[in-house]
Amino acid sequence: SSELTQDPAVSVALGQTVRITCQGDSLRGYFASWYQQKPGQAPVLVIYGKDNRPSGIPDRFSGSSSGNTASLTITGAQAEDDADYYCNSRDSSGNHVVFGGGTKLTVL
Amino acid sequence: EVQLVESGGGLVQPGRSRRLSCTASGFTFGDYAMSWVRQAPGKGLEWVGFIRSKAYGGTTEYAASVKGRFTISRDDSKSIAYLQMNRLKTEDTAVYFCTRTSGYYYHMDVWGKGTTVTVSS
């Protein structure tokens, strides 16, 4: 399968912890990467590989994976985390890339 | 500063062609694969394709939706990646992002700001 499935919308109270998930067959063989996108801006990589954060990404962002599901966890969500989040990975063939449909995170 | 700048977007009629450019700076361009990702208005991200570095053969891969119509190439001497789009359709209307693609899992660690292509008569 070449699909990654995300919940369309998730909300979290300010300062609380939220988990955003991404499901797909390809995730049994490949780690997902996670991107944050704010309106009118380009996406920004926040997590890649097993659980790696690019320079400048706060340590409240973390990643994990189990079976066919990858998760992005934000521990102590901040107002500035209100954004769309996308996962991607190599597809099951290994030659292509697939994105999830995105999750709109609302920080209340 | 590591940077990608896309150019070449604009209004184009259905069936016509357009070439986008992605100019890189601040890193050794030839060492990296380069991808194109697009986003239709109000929609999510869609991978278009990528070109591997010369060290990995410089070969290309494409999404099924554009295969046979779009071609990605690179000029490492100029640090530019190209997206040649032929036989454009209205559904190709989107913001097109250029990304630096790294590692075994193809994560996209640098993004340009994007260039908008509108396909309309």
Interface residues (C-beta under 8 A of the other chain):
Chain A: Y30 F31 A32 S33 Y35 Q37 Q41 A42 P43 V44 L45 Y48 G49 P54 D84 Y86 N88 S89 R90 N95 H96 V97 V98 F99 G100 G101 G102
Chain B: S35 V37 G44 L45 E46 W47 F50 E61 A63 F97 G103 Y105 Y106 H107 M108 D109 W111 G112 K113 G114
